[in-house]
Amino acid sequence: MANMEKFLSRYRVPIIVGVLLCFAGLYVLLSFVNHWMFRTYGLDLGLYTKTLYDHAHLRMNDCSFYLWQPGNQFGDHFDLYLVLLSPLVYVFGEYTLLIVQLLALVMGLWGIYKLARLYTESEVIPMLAMLLLGLNFGVWHAMAFDYHSNVVSALMLPWLLYFVKKEQPWGVVLMAFAMSIAKETSALWVVFVLLALLWDWRHNRLMRRVLGYTTLGCVLYFVVVTMWVMPSFGSGRGFWRYEWMGNGMSGVAKWVLSHPLEAIRDFFTNFTPDATGDGLKTEFFICVLLSGGLFLFVKPNYLLMIIPPVAMKMLAGDVGFWGITWHYNVEVAVVSAVAVVVVLANCQRANLARWTAVAAVVLTLGTLIYTTDNPLTIIRKENLRVFDARHYRQPEFDVKAARRMIEKIPDDASVCATTMFTPHVAARDSVYIFPMGLAYGAEYYLMLLHHWCYYEGEEDQVARIINDTVHYHLVDTDGSIYLMKTVR
């Protein structure tokens, strides 16, 4: 290891740049190829791109994109990133949010390296820290499935800890605020992160005050946004996953406080009649433990940091949220990687720390491979496996034909499209997931004849429009994809 330390010290900058570029390339192949192959969807990339476009044009998004009865998007998720990032849609169009998410990943990897450098003089552990984060299944699955602001927020955590370690109050406040405005639940997560850090810095008067006041600020932000701001926009969907516990945030909180033992049990068991949920929670926890989560028990105050995201996963009434897929694991992934860094950097036996970090990386990689191969949770392998030829193919339809039809749609036309087409046409005034456009009078319909559906009876609706030559005109088709125009 001594020779490795010297090598890494001598070539530190090119190695760091090389690692960051390698991960950027991998995640471009993961995320951007999925989008190119029409494996991103109306929920959520299409919706968020449409929301971004609306903010860029100084108007509110009304959720007509996916709801029969429109309501302000702020009532569903109070996401200020989409406001702040909205001018970028003029430059990067449909790829805007994927580019932002990729840059957040690169900055997160650099952040965990910088954090590790503050904790240790070792050259090996900071380098391995980037691998621990970049190879974590929670990050990989999140980047493989559309865009989500909580991914960007979670990847800021290393920088928050960096400013805490540097004892820079304004850096702490700014990072906590930047993480909190991703969406309302991000603010709650930041509260628990700060409480965990308060324990570490309880003997430091300056940081105790900074962390304490910042925690109170985040609590206030969360309460104001969820109790007053979101309801003022017509909130009614934010807690739909937890309706089995009660009505709204107050009903959920009341149930948890009055049934604490049941709530704890429900973290680990299938409390629904849906047998497909059996074993999903166990699989998730095992994958977390093998991806750095074991170190949380050596640094138990960090367990506080994962309570909100794990609770939001495991107490959801839909078993689809319990497993190892999608973007619901990214906060846990980042906390686990940070825990490994903090624990090993404080280890008195340098060689033991280095070899333990190597073992942690190997286990993390092994877990990632398992979650992209044949886990208990249902996955889309073609979305996740960048080294598989199937990742670069779209067997359901002709990608070139789809792009040809999209190019035939005027930029100012209203469009109703099958879910995988909507992210590619979302940067316009009016766009809807099929069949929502039927309620709002869409001008063009871009439809795939056979696919999995969001809405009951969708295939029948597609067939009806194709056969209705009185009200709809066929613009183009390849026998699988149909572009129809409403006859005015």
N, C-alpha and C positions, 0 to 999 in steps of 0.2 A: 504493500500500500504506500510505502514511502516514495517509491519511484512514481507511482500514480499521482501522488500529491505534487511532486515536482513538475511532472508533465502538465497537469491541469493548471498549476500556477503560472507556468511559462507561456502556455497558449490559452489563457483564460478567455480573453475577448473573442477570438475566432471560434472557440468551442461553444461559448454561450450563443453567439450569433448562429452557428451551425445548428445547434439544438433547436433554437427558436424557429429557424427556417424549415427544419425537418418537420417539426410539429405543425407549422403553418401549412406546409405542403400536404401532410397527411390529412389535416382537417379540411383543406380545400377539396381533396379527393372525396372526403366523406360528405361534407355539407353541400358544396357547390355542384358536385356530380348528381347528388340526389335531386337537387332543384332542376338541373338540366334535363334529367330523365323523368321529370314530372312525378317525383316522389315527395314533394312538399304539397301541402294541402290548404284548403280554405281555412280550416281551424288547425293551426293558428297563423301561419305565415300570410295567407291571403287576407285575413281579417286585419292583422297588424299593419300590413303594407297599405291597405285601404285607409286605415286610421291615420297612418303616417301622412298619406297623401292629403287627407282632409285637413289635418292640422297645418300642413304646408300651405294650404289654400284658405287658412283662417276660418275654418268652420268645424263644428263638432261632428263626430261620427255618430250616426243614429242607430247602429246595429241592424239596419235593414239588410245588411249583407247576409245575415244568418238567422234573423228572427222575423216571424210573421207580424209581430207587433213591435215596432221600433222603440228603442229606448237608448238613452245616451250611453256610449261605451264606458264613460267614467263611472257609471253605476255598476258596471260589472267588474272592472279592474281600474284602480286609480293609478295609471301608469304615466308618469311625467316624462319618461325617456322618449316616448313616442312624440311628445311635444317638442322636446329639445332637439331631437335628431331629425325632425321633419324636413328642414331645408335640404338635407342630403338626398332626399328622394328626387330632387331636380337633377342631380348629378349621376346617381347610381341606380335609379329606377327600382326595378323589382329585386335587385340584389342588395339593396341598401342595408337591410337588417342582417342579412347573412354576413356582409362585410363587417358590420359593427360587432357582431357576435365573435367573428374570427379575431378581430383586433383585441377584443376583451380577453380572449383566451391567451393570446401572445403576451399581453400585459400582465395577466395573472401568473403566467409561467415566469416571467421576468420578476414579478413581485415576490414570488415564493423563493426565488434565488436570492434576491436582495435581503429578504427576511432572514433566511438561513445564514447569510454572511454576517448579519448582526449578532447571531447567537454562537457562531463557532469560527475558529480560524481554519478549520478543515476546508480543503478545496473539493473533497469528494462529496460530502453531504449536501452542499448547495446544488451541485450538479444533479445528484440523484433526486433531490427535491423536485426539480422540474419534471423528471420522469415519473415520479410518484403522482403528480397532479395530472400531467398530460396523458398518462395511461390508465387513469382511474375510470372504471366502467360508468360511473355517474356522469362524468364529463363527456365521455364518448357517446353515450346514448342520447344525452341532451343535444349535442351538436348534430347528431344524425336525424333529429326530428324537429324540423322547422326552426323558428326563432322564438325565444322567450326572454323577457327582460330580467327575470330572476336569475338567468344564467349569467348575464352581464354583471348584475349586482353581486352574485356569489363570488365571481372571479376577482372582485375588488378586495375580498377579505384579506389576502396577504398584505396588501398595501395599508389597510387599516391597522393591522398588527405591526407593520413596519413603523408607522408613525407613532404608535403607542410605545414601542421599544425605543425609538429615538427621543421620546418624551417631547414631541412637538404638538402642542395642543390644537393649533389651527388645522394641522393635517388630520388629526383624529376627528375633529368636528366636521370638516369638509367631507372626509371619506364616509363617515357615518350617515351624513345627510345624503350624499350621492347614492349610497346603497339603499337608503330607506325609500327614495322616491321611485324606485323601480315599479313597485306596486304595493298596495296596502299591507300585504302579508310580509313583504320584505322588511318593513319597519318593525313589525313584531319580532322577526328573526334577529334584527340588529339589536333590539333590546336585550335579548338573551345572550348575544355575543358580548355585549358590553358588561353585562352582569358577571359573566364568566371571567372577563378580564379584570374586573374590579377586585376579584379575590386575589389575583396575582399581584396587583398593585396597591393593595390595601395599606401598605406601610409607607407609600410614597404620597406625600400630602398633595403635591401638584397634580399628579395623574389621578389620584383618588377623586379630587374635585372635578377634573376635566371629564373623567369617565362617568361620574355621578350625574353631573349636570347634563351631559350629552344623553345619558340614559333617560333622564326625565324628559328631555326634549323629544326623543323618539317615541316615548310613551304618549306624550301629548299629541304628537303628529298622528300616531296610529289611532288614538281615540277620536280625535277630531275628524279624521278622514272617514273612518268606518261608521261612526255614530251620527255624523251630521253632513259631511260633504257628499259622500256617496249616496245616501238616501235622498239628498236634495236633487240628485240627477236621476232619481227613479230607481234606485238600487232594489233588486229583488232576487238577483241570481247569485250574489256573491257567496252565499252559504248553502246553495242547493245540494252540495255533496253531503252536507251534514244535517239535512232536514230530519233524519231519523232521531236526532237528539233534541231538536227544538227549533223554534222559529227565529232566524237571524242570529247575530253574534251573542246577544244577551241570552237567548234560549239555549244556545250551545254551551256557553259558559256556565249557566245555571245547572245544566245536566251534568257537566263534568264535575262541578263542585259538589253536587249532591250524590254522585255515583263514582267516587274516585277509584274504588277497587275495580269496578266494572270497566272504567276507562283504561286503567293500566292493563287489565286482562285483554281488552280489545286491541291493544297495541300488537299483540302477538297471536291472536286467534281469528278465525273466520266467524264473524258474528252475523253473517248473512246466510240465507238459504241457498246461495249460489255456490255449488260445489267446485266451480272452476277457480275459486279463490283459495282452496285448500293448498297449503304449503307455500304460497307466494310470499308471505311475510317471513317465514323461516328462511327461504332462499335469499331474500333481500338482506336480512341481518347477517347471514353467513358471508355473503359477498362483501358487505361493509366491513366486517371483522377482518377478512382476508386482504382488504385493500387499505390497510392502515388503521382501521377502526379499533383494533386491539390496543393501540397506543392511547386511546381515549380513557382506558381504565387506569393507565399510568398517570394520566393528567385528567383526573375525574371532573374538575370544574369545567373542562371543555365539553363534557357531556351535555351541559346546559345549552351549548350552542346548537345541538342537533335536535333538541326537544320540539321546537315549532315545526320544522320541515317534516320530521318523522310523524308527529301527531297529525299534521294535515294530510299525510299519506295514509296512515294506518286507520284513522277514524273516518275516512271517507266511506260513504255507503255503497260506492261502486268499486268492485274488486279490481277493476282495471287500473286503479291508481296504486295498488299495493306492491306491484312487482318491481323489477330492476330496470324497466324501460322508461323512455320519455325523459322529460326534464325535471322530474320531481325528486331526483336524487343528487342534484349538483351541489347543493349546500352541504350535504353530508360528505360528499367527496372532497370538497375543499377543506372542510374542518378536519377530516381524517388526515389529509396530506400535511396540513399545518401541525397537527398533533405529533406526527412522526418527527418533523423537523425540530420542534421545541423539545421533545423528550430526548432525542438522540444528541442534539447539540449540547445538552446539559449533562450528558453521560461522562463520567470521569475517565473511563477507559476508551481512549480514542479508537483503537483498533476494533474493539467490540462494537462501537457505535457505527463505524464504517461498514463492517460486515453485516450488521443488523439492517442497515439502510439498503444494502444490496439485496438481502433476503426479502425486505419489504417490497422492493421494486419487482422482484421476480414473482412474488405472490400477487401483487397488483396486476401484473401483466397476465399471469395465469388466470386470474379471475375475469379479466377483460375478455380473454379468449373464450372462456366458458360462457359468458353472457352473450357472446355473438355467435355461438355455435348451436347448442341445443339445450338451453335452460328450460326450467319448468314454465316460466313466464312465456307467453306467446310473443314472438318477435318476428320482425320482417328482416330476414337474413340479408336480402339484397340491399337494404338500407344501411347495414352496419359493416359488412365485410368488404373492405376496400381492396383486398387482395384476391377477391373472387371475381371471375369474369362476369358473373350475373349482376354485379354492382353497376356495370357499364352498359347494361341492356334494359330495355323496357318490353317485356314479353306481352303485355296486355294490349298494346296498340302501337301504331307507327308514329314515332316521335317527330319525324320530318313532316308527316302529314299534319300533325297537331300544330306545329310551328307555321306551316303554310297557311292554315286556316286562321290562326291568330293574327297573322300579318294582313289578312283581308278585312279585319274588323277596324273601322275607323277609330281614331284616338278619342273622339268626342262622343262615341256611341255608348249607350248603356248595354251591359252584357250580363247574361245569366249563364253560368258555366258549371260543369261538373267539377267537384271539389279540387281535383289535382290540376285543373287548368286555371283556377281563380288566382293563385299567386302570380301568374304570368300576365294577367290582364287587370290586376287590382289597382294600378296607379291611374285611375280615371275617376270621373265624377260619380258614376253609378255602376256598381257591379254587385252581383249576388251569387251565392252558392245555389245551384239548381236544387229545388224548383222555386226558390224565393222570388225570382224575377217574374213569375206568373202573377204574383200579388202586386208587383210594383211597375208592371208594364215595360219590361225590358225589350230592347229593340233587336238584339242578337242573342241567339242561344247556341252555345258551344257544348255539345253533349257527347258523352261516351255511352254507347248502347248498353254494354254489360259491365258492371263493376259493383264493388261493395258500396252500400248506400248509407247516407246519414238519415234519410227520411223514408218512412214507410211508403211503398207504392211508387218509388222514384222511377224505376224502370218502366212501369206502365205509363207514367207521365211522359217519359222520353219517346216511347213508341207512339203515343197519341199525337205529340207535336210533329213527329216525322211524317205521320200519315194525314195530318190536317193541312191539306194543300190550299184550303180556303184562307186560313188565317196566317199561314207561315210559308215562306218561300225558301227552297233549298239553295243555299249559296255554294256549298262544297261538301263532299263526303268521300271517305275511302271505304265505306261499308261498315266501319266500326265507329268512327267519329263523324258527327254531323254538325255542320254549321248552318243554322236556320236564321232567317230574318223575318221579323213580324211584318205582315202586310198591313200597312196603315190605310 
